[in-house]
Amino acid sequence: MNYYDLSHPSTPPTRGYRLGLWRLRRQRIFQILVALAGILTYLLLYMTFKREDYTNEMLKPCVLLFFSVVVFLVLLLFARNRIDIVRMKKREVQERHDYNYAMYRTLYKKNEKLCSITLLQMARQQIELHRPQMALQALELVKREKLNVAQLRSYYFYQAAASYLDAQEGWQEALSSCYAIPKKPQQLSQEEIENLFMPESSPDKLVLAVSDWEEQKATRPVVTILAAVLILYTGVYYGINGLLSWRYHYRGWVVDTSFFVLFFGWTALTLYWLVKLIRLIGKQTEKGKSAKTIQKIFLVIFWICFFLWNGLVQVLQVLGNDAEVEVRPNGVIEMKHENWLDPPDYYYNKSVGLFLRKTMTLDESIGYGIMEETPESDSSEQASDGKTQYNNEAEENQMTGEDTTDTGDTADGEADTDAEDPLESQARAVYTYMKEHGEIADGGDSSQVTVGCNAKGNFYAIFESGEEDGNTWDNRLVYDRTSANGACELFVYEREETGKDTQLLGFYAVNKTTGEVISGEKTSWSEVGSEAYREATGE
């Protein structure tokens, strides 16, 4: 019975065979990890769908996380198997044969191509062990149609060598078939092969020639491991960033570190691959010189485009991140927002662990002493110095409304709650004004207005929201500042839509004493406001 027949019960209890079985176990562990990654991704999607701030844009980070983990595991498995090959080069021929035999009987048994290639390797190793009959048994089961041209030439050479060493007829025919196939540059020439089969030549020379026939240099997969880590880091960094709530952001050192890792990492890795591909194209013999040149130029242009795109993405990521001026012992971070046209704007965030920071709520800002009460004048007007300070007396005037005049433009019952933020009361007054003037199509009332603070700590209120062509949008009233004469609070009404720039829809002023709402009747910063707006604000 043929020793290499898969129905043969032989399983040698050798170290090489056990090492081969360990590779099979690693393959199964990899499959389990991929299945686990799929389950975790499903749970992540489920929890994402349940979020109140869910948008369709959150699906992309989930998919990115899953594929980055899978690619990381694939490359890690490939690297580990490559390390096995490097280590096997240092082992005895018998151990290498038994390792391949384990692969042949387990991992490769359902793949005819891999089975044929493994049989070819084991035939060579049997010749090295001076067992030509066993080599012929391995070659007998090789499916030649599954081999490429170089492997087919090796097949005929091994067949001729094994038949010659076993003193069997037919080795001349196999040798002729070997000559008919083009050789690789590093392989023996026809004349050198003929000398090995001369009667006066030593059989050991033929065995040595078989051993060196397909000797390949195996190197440790350092680049593969680095590429796996870089792909995982890229997926985790952008995936988590895409799933964070609007209040949460990466800390400054995380963004800066990621710039160096992602920019220089991908630049070096793609440059390495570019050089490897150019060298590989240069070794191709079936293509003309002009075709090779065109391919090389195309690869260089592609790499330059990728380099510029990656650099632009990373630079914009750094420039779009506000700087941390000071981190206090209580975890409060003083942030600085800069642009080229206006003076720096300072605000505060709260650190969340080592990697994240979040926008502080109004209660948190008061609790940490960031917002304070500062009397400004006898009329108790509210002051705003860029770090959002409020005046207590102005708040009481907004809440009680005992001496104010109802003009019909203010929200009914807005003074019923003692604890309501004056900016929130004023935002609801603007909502009622806009609804009465047909500027809002929403069928709800002012109680449905949702409020919050943006990344810089500025108050905003969402009046309308929805989804259009797969993009989410909301119309929000954002607090700007106190007017020049101190009598009004100024608000900007704008539309924010995913994937688009912010669109200005209107400007409004609310008198801090009477609660009257005045429309600026303009939709850009450069326009001049209405006469009533200018008189009310002193601007």
C-alpha positions, 0 to 999 in steps of 0.5 A: 500500500502506498505510504502517502495514501490518505487511507493509510493509518500510519501517523508517526509519533515523531517531533516533526509530526507533532509540530505539524499538528500544532499548526493545525491547532493554531488554524482552529484557534484562528477560526474560533477568534474570527467567529468571536470577532464576528459575535462581538461585532454583532453585539456592538451593532446591536448596542449601537442601534439602541443608542439615542444618538444613533446615525447611519454613519456609525455602521462604518466604524463597526465594519472597520473594527471587524475587518481590521481585527480579522486582517490582523489575525490573518497576518498574525497566523501567516507570520506564525506559520512563516516562523515555523518554516524558518525554524524547520530549516534548522531541523533534521530532514526527517523532522521536516518530512514528518511536519509536511506529512502532518500537514498533508494528512490534516490541513491540506487533505481537502486541497488537491493543489496543496496536497500535490505541492506537499507531496513534491516536497516530501519526495525531495526529502525522501531522496535526501534520506536515500529512500528513492522508493518512498519518493516514487510513492509520493510522486505517484500521487501528485496531480501534475495538472495542479502544478505550475511550470516551475513545480512541474520541472521539479517533479520530472527531475525528482522522478528521474533522480528517484528512478535512477537511484532505485535502478529503475527504467524510465528515468531517461524519459523523465529527464527529457521531460525536465529538459523540455521545461524552461529552467529558472536562472539559479537552477542547474543547466542541462549539461550539469544535470546530464553529468549527474546521471553519468555512470562514473558520477557519485550518487551522493552528488545527485542527492546533494543536487536534489537537496539544493534544487529548490532551496529558498531563503526563508526570513523572519516575517518582521514586516508582516507583524508590523503591518498587522499591528499597524492595520489593527491600530488604524482600525481601532483608532478610527473605529472608536473615534467614529463611535464616540458620542458628540461629547467625547473626544481623543486627548491631544497626546493620542491625536499627536501620537496617532499622527506619527504612527499612521503617517510614518508607519504607512509611508514606510510600509507602502514604500517597502512594498513599492520597492518589493513590487518594482524588484518583482516586476524587474525579474519577470521575463515574459514581459517586455522592457516598455511594459515593465517601465509602464508598470513601475511608473504607475506604481510610483504615481499610485504611491505618491498619491497615497502618500499625499492623501495620507499626509493630508488626512493626518495633518487635518486630524491634528489641526482640527484638534484643539490644544490642551493648555493645562490639565488640573489635578481635578481632571479639568482640562483648559482647551484652546481653540485657534483659527487664523482670523480670530483671537484664541478661544478658551474653554474647558473639558473633563478628562475621561481616563488616559485617552479621552476628554469630554465636554462638561455639562452646565452642572459640572462646570458650576461644580468645578468652579468654571462658571461663576456669578459676577455682578456687572452693573446695577441692572444685573445684566448677564456677562459673558467673557468667552468662558461662559459666566452667568449673573444670578440677578439676571436669572431671577428676572428671567424666572419670575417675570413679575415686572416684565411685559408680555409682548406676544413674542415670548413663550407662555409659562416660561417663568414657571420653573425656578431651576431652568437655565436663563439661556434655555428659557430664551431659546424656548422663547425663540422657538415660540417666536419662530413657530408663530412666524411660520419659520418652523414646520415642527408640529410640537411645542417648546417643551420638546426642544432638547438642549446641550453644550458643544465641544467648546462648552457653548449652549445650543438647543435643537429645534428640528431634526431628521434624516435625508438621503441617508444623512442626519441633520438638525436645526439648532439655535447656538448661543453666541454672546451678549450684545454690545449694549449688554441688553440682549443675548444673541443666538445663531440659528444654523443647520448641521448635516453629516458630510456637509458644512454648517449652514446659517439660517438666521440671527436672533436677539432676546432681551434679557429683561423683557424676554422679547425676541427680535429677528436679525433678518439676515443669514450671514455674519457679513450682512447688516441686521434689521433696524429693530435688531440693531436698536435692541443690541446696540450693534 
